[in-house]
Amino acid sequence: MSPEGRDALLDVTRLVSRSWTSRQSSGIDRVCYAYLKHFRPRALAVVQHRGVVRVFDARRSERLFDLLLGPDQEFRRKLVAFAPGALANPVPETRLAGMTYLNTSHTDFDLAAHHDWVARSGVRAVYFIHDLIPVLHPEFTRPHAVKRHLGRVREALRHGGGIVTSSHVVARDLAAFAKSEGLDCETPLVAPIAGETFEGAGDQDGEPFFLAVGTVEPRKNHRLLFDIWRGLASRLGEATPKLVLVGQQGPLTGDILAPLADPALAAHVEWRASCDDAELAQLIASARAMLMPSFAEGFGLPLVEALAMGTPVVANDIPIFREIGQGAALLLDPANPAAWTEAIATMTSTPRPQAKPFDAPTWPAHFTRLESWLAPRALKSGAACESSLAA
């Protein structure tokens, strides 16, 4: 019998870290929050550190869920009071057999100690693989992170009771990686994730501006945007549209923002390290276009959020944007800055075009797929992996 009538174990380690540091939520964090809200009524909270795993009972899980969904300002003080009793009284491993453990955060499943816990407790471990960027594009990732992500993907394939991805692109990358490593590949669940449900009419009568949203790091390709805006400023002068960048700095930000020290560029570019959802909704609704020149993405939530609001998107022509953009985004080669410049200049001087049809993914649809897939049944054999992903 599952402890206290709950059948899921939800790993919230990453969310604890996010609330403790008060950092802005990334795309992975937002997926973790969506899973917390969905599974909260039937889940026990799991936290782990370097393979040492603790599962909280229902009462303590509810308390931790409240803290994670509450204001960051109170989190540290309340967690310090909560943690000693919770960590000292975990649910015994012997009571977890048959439960489904969900790790949506890339947290510690590269560690042998984690998989030893899975085996001892008898849970079915399901891992969300958001991307293989560190594996396929190590130039955009710190060496230590490359090593750890290689471990995550390998161990999820070896020991996982199921893998979830948000796109067919990532599922195909996973199948190709498994083949290259000589590993079996269970057929993953492909369930698109959803952006925030933003509402707002926006302001199309103000000065035209373009928007880019995402952590400031090399793979987001901010440098291309800076080069384009230098050219636009030289060409258009005071008629140059504003570029608004929204995104926190990350471990690889380096000198990416250094060009903003040039007054000639800074006059047309505004960088915001963060903004709340209401501000972001207004920016998306009012922008001439969302710009996403990323070299690599696991999904691209700003793209779907913009298209869902009827805001045009200009993005790098990469497989993931072809899949999730549904033909509604203008996809351009980042090696052709002239094409980007012309597209932006045209959008500046003409009224914003009517949005193309776009069927935005939703969380209810995601969880409908997930719940059906999680229902008791035999998993497909590894031999089915490549053929099922070829479609």
C-alpha positions in Angstrom: 0.0 0.0 0.0 1.4 3.4 -1.0 2.2 5.6 2.0 -0.9 7.6 3.1 -2.7 6.9 -0.2 -0.2 8.7 -2.4 1.2 6.9 -5.5 3.8 9.4 -6.8 7.2 10.5 -5.6 8.1 14.0 -6.9 11.7 15.1 -6.8 11.7 18.8 -5.9 15.4 19.2 -5.2 15.9 21.7 -8.0 13.0 23.9 -6.8 14.4 23.9 -3.3 17.7 25.2 -4.7 15.9 27.8 -6.9 13.8 29.2 -4.0 16.9 29.2 -1.7 18.9 31.3 -4.2 15.9 33.4 -5.5 17.1 33.0 -9.0 14.8 33.6 -11.9 13.0 30.5 -13.1 14.5 28.8 -16.2 12.5 26.7 -18.6 13.3 23.6 -16.7 12.2 25.2 -13.4 8.9 26.1 -15.0 8.4 22.5 -16.0 9.2 21.4 -12.4 6.5 23.9 -11.1 3.9 22.6 -13.5 4.6 19.0 -12.3 4.4 20.2 -8.7 1.0 21.8 -9.2 -0.3 18.8 -11.1 0.9 16.0 -8.9 0.7 17.8 -5.5 -2.5 16.0 -4.4 -1.1 12.6 -4.9 2.7 13.0 -4.4 5.2 12.7 -1.7 8.2 15.2 -1.9 11.7 13.8 -2.6 14.9 15.7 -2.0 18.4 14.4 -2.6 22.0 15.5 -2.3 24.8 13.6 -4.0 22.7 10.4 -4.1 21.4 10.6 -0.5 17.6 10.5 -1.0 14.9 11.5 1.5 11.2 11.0 1.0 8.8 13.1 3.2 5.5 11.9 4.6 2.3 13.5 3.3 2.1 16.2 6.1 5.7 17.3 5.6 5.4 17.1 1.8 2.4 19.4 1.9 4.4 21.8 4.0 7.4 21.8 1.6 5.1 22.2 -1.4 3.6 25.3 0.3 7.0 26.7 0.8 8.0 26.1 -2.8 4.9 27.8 -4.1 5.2 30.7 -1.6 7.3 33.9 -1.8 11.0 33.5 -2.0 11.5 36.2 0.6 10.3 33.9 3.4 11.8 30.6 2.0 15.2 30.5 3.7 13.9 31.2 7.2 11.0 28.8 6.9 13.1 26.0 5.3 15.7 26.2 8.1 12.9 25.6 10.6 11.3 22.8 8.6 14.3 20.8 7.4 15.8 19.2 10.5 12.6 17.3 11.5 11.8 16.4 7.9 15.2 15.1 7.1 15.5 13.1 10.3 12.2 11.3 9.8 12.0 10.1 6.1 9.5 7.6 4.8 11.2 4.2 5.1 12.4 2.8 1.7 10.5 -0.4 2.4 7.2 1.5 2.0 8.0 2.9 -1.4 7.8 -0.2 -3.6 5.6 0.1 -6.6 5.4 3.9 -6.5 6.4 6.1 -9.5 9.3 8.4 -8.9 9.4 11.5 -11.2 12.6 13.5 -11.8 11.9 16.4 -14.1 14.9 18.4 -13.2 18.1 16.6 -14.4 19.0 16.2 -10.7 21.6 13.6 -9.7 20.5 10.7 -11.8 24.0 10.4 -13.1 25.1 9.0 -9.7 25.4 5.3 -8.9 24.1 6.1 -5.3 20.8 7.4 -6.8 20.2 4.2 -8.8 21.1 2.1 -5.8 18.3 3.9 -4.0 15.9 3.2 -6.9 16.8 -0.5 -6.8 16.5 -0.8 -3.0 13.2 1.0 -2.8 11.6 -0.8 -5.7 10.2 2.4 -7.3 9.6 2.9 -11.0 11.9 5.8 -11.9 10.8 8.1 -14.7 13.2 10.8 -16.0 12.5 13.9 -18.0 15.3 14.5 -20.5 14.9 18.1 -21.6 17.7 18.1 -24.1 21.1 16.7 -25.1 22.7 20.0 -25.6 25.8 19.3 -23.4 26.3 16.1 -25.4 25.7 17.4 -28.9 27.1 21.0 -28.3 29.8 20.8 -25.6 31.2 24.1 -26.8 28.2 25.8 -25.2 28.6 24.0 -21.8 31.2 23.8 -19.0 33.3 20.6 -19.1 32.0 19.4 -15.8 28.4 19.9 -16.9 29.1 18.0 -20.1 30.4 15.0 -18.0 27.4 15.1 -15.7 24.9 15.3 -18.5 26.5 12.4 -20.3 26.1 10.4 -17.1 22.4 11.4 -16.7 21.5 10.3 -20.2 23.4 7.1 -20.0 22.0 6.1 -16.6 18.5 7.1 -17.5 18.8 4.7 -20.5 20.3 1.9 -18.4 18.2 2.1 -15.3 15.1 4.2 -16.0 11.6 2.8 -15.9 10.6 5.4 -18.5 11.8 8.6 -20.2 9.8 11.7 -21.1 10.8 14.3 -23.7 9.1 17.4 -24.8 9.7 17.0 -28.6 10.4 14.4 -31.3 13.7 16.2 -31.9 15.0 15.4 -28.5 13.5 11.8 -28.7 15.4 11.3 -32.0 18.6 12.7 -30.4 18.2 10.3 -27.5 17.7 7.3 -29.8 20.8 8.2 -31.8 22.8 8.6 -28.7 21.6 5.3 -27.3 22.6 3.6 -30.6 26.1 5.2 -30.5 26.6 4.0 -26.9 25.2 0.5 -27.6 22.4 1.0 -25.1 18.8 -0.1 -25.3 16.3 2.7 -25.8 12.9 2.4 -24.3 10.3 4.3 -26.4 10.1 7.7 -24.7 6.9 9.6 -24.2 6.9 12.7 -26.3 4.6 15.3 -24.6 5.1 19.0 -25.6 5.4 21.4 -22.7 3.4 24.7 -22.4 4.4 28.2 -21.9 2.8 30.6 -19.5 -0.8 31.6 -20.4 -0.2 35.3 -20.9 -3.1 37.7 -21.6 -3.0 41.3 -22.8 -3.7 43.3 -25.9 -0.3 45.1 -26.0 0.5 48.5 -27.4 1.1 48.6 -31.1 1.0 52.5 -31.2 4.3 53.1 -29.4 7.8 53.2 -30.7 8.6 49.8 -32.4 10.8 47.4 -30.4 11.9 43.8 -30.7 12.2 41.3 -27.8 14.6 38.5 -26.9 14.1 36.4 -23.8 16.5 33.9 -22.3 19.6 33.5 -20.1 22.6 35.5 -21.4 24.9 32.7 -22.6 26.7 31.9 -25.8 24.2 29.4 -27.2 21.5 32.1 -27.2 23.5 34.0 -29.8 23.1 37.5 -28.4 26.2 38.6 -30.3 24.3 38.2 -33.6 21.6 40.6 -32.3 24.3 43.2 -31.2 25.9 43.0 -34.6 22.5 43.5 -36.3 21.7 46.5 -34.1 25.0 48.2 -34.8 24.2 47.9 -38.5 20.7 49.2 -38.0 21.9 52.1 -36.0 24.3 53.1 -38.7 21.7 52.7 -41.3 18.6 54.1 -39.6 19.9 56.5 -37.1 17.2 57.8 -34.7 14.7 55.6 -36.5 16.4 52.5 -35.2 14.0 50.3 -33.2 14.7 49.3 -29.7 15.9 45.8 -28.8 14.8 44.7 -25.3 16.7 41.8 -23.8 15.2 39.9 -20.9 17.3 37.3 -19.2 19.6 36.8 -16.2 23.3 36.2 -16.4 24.5 32.7 -16.2 27.8 30.9 -15.5 28.9 31.3 -19.2 27.8 34.9 -19.7 31.4 36.2 -19.8 31.8 39.3 -21.8 28.6 38.9 -23.9 27.1 42.1 -22.5 30.3 44.1 -23.0 29.1 45.7 -26.2 26.4 47.6 -24.2 29.3 49.7 -22.8 29.3 51.4 -26.3 26.9 54.4 -26.0 26.0 54.2 -29.7 24.6 50.7 -29.2 23.3 51.1 -25.7 21.0 53.9 -27.0 19.0 51.3 -28.8 19.4 48.2 -26.6 17.8 47.7 -23.1 18.8 44.8 -21.0 16.6 43.6 -18.1 17.9 40.9 -15.9 14.4 40.0 -14.9 10.8 41.0 -15.1 7.6 39.7 -13.6 4.9 37.8 -15.6 2.7 40.8 -16.1 5.6 42.9 -17.5 6.7 40.0 -19.7 3.2 39.6 -21.1 3.0 43.3 -22.0 6.4 43.1 -23.7 5.5 40.1 -25.8 2.1 41.5 -26.8 3.6 44.8 -27.8 6.8 43.7 -29.6 7.1 43.7 -33.3 8.6 40.3 -33.0 10.2 37.8 -30.6 13.8 37.1 -31.8 15.4 33.7 -31.1 18.7 33.3 -32.9 19.7 30.4 -30.5 22.2 27.9 -31.8 20.6 25.1 -29.7 17.5 24.7 -27.6 15.8 21.9 -25.7 12.4 23.4 -26.6 12.0 27.2 -26.7 9.1 28.4 -24.5 9.4 32.1 -25.5 8.7 31.0 -29.1 5.4 29.2 -28.2 4.4 32.0 -25.8 4.9 34.7 -28.4 3.0 32.7 -31.2 0.2 31.9 -28.7 -0.2 35.7 -28.2 -0.2 36.4 -31.9 3.3 38.0 -31.8 5.6 37.1 -34.8 8.7 35.2 -34.2 12.0 35.3 -36.1 14.2 32.4 -35.1 17.2 30.3 -36.0 16.4 27.6 -38.5 17.1 24.6 -36.3 15.1 21.3 -36.0 13.5 22.1 -32.7 12.1 25.4 -34.0 10.8 23.7 -37.1 8.9 21.3 -35.0 7.4 23.5 -32.3 7.0 26.5 -34.6 4.4 24.7 -36.8 5.4 26.8 -39.8 4.2 30.0 -38.0 7.7 31.4 -37.2 10.0 33.0 -39.7 13.2 30.8 -39.6 16.4 32.2 -40.8 20.0 31.1 -41.0 22.1 32.8 -38.3 25.1 32.7 -40.7 23.2 35.1 -42.8 22.9 38.3 -40.7 21.9 40.3 -43.8 18.6 38.3 -44.0 18.0 38.9 -40.3 18.7 42.6 -40.7 16.3 42.9 -43.7 13.5 41.1 -41.8 13.9 43.3 -38.8 14.0 46.5 -40.9 10.9 45.5 -42.8 9.0 44.7 -39.6 10.1 48.1 -38.2 8.7 50.1 -41.1 5.4 48.2 -41.7 2.4 47.3 -39.4 2.7 44.1 -37.5 1.3 41.3 -39.7 -1.6 39.2 -38.7 -0.5 36.1 -36.8 -0.4 32.8 -38.6 -2.4 29.9 -37.2 -0.7 28.3 -34.2 -2.0 25.5 -32.0 -0.3 26.3 -28.7 0.6 23.3 -26.5 -1.1 23.2 -23.1 -0.4 21.6 -19.8 -3.7 19.7 -19.6 -2.8 18.1 -22.9 0.7 17.3 -21.6 -0.6 15.7 -18.5 -3.3 13.8 -20.3 -0.6 12.1 -22.4 1.6 11.5 -19.3 -1.1 10.0 -17.2 -2.2 7.6 -19.9 1.5 6.6 -20.4 2.1 6.2 -16.7 -1.0 3.9 -16.3 0.0 0.3 -15.4 1.1 -1.4 -18.5 4.2 -3.0 -20.0 6.7 -0.6 -21.5 7.6 -1.1 -25.1 10.7 -2.9 -25.9 14.0 -1.1 -26.7 13.9 -2.6 -30.2 10.9 -0.4 -30.9 12.8 2.8 -30.2 14.2 3.8 -33.6 11.2 2.7 -35.6 8.7 4.6 -33.4 10.8 7.8 -33.5 11.2 7.7 -37.3 7.7 9.0 -37.9 
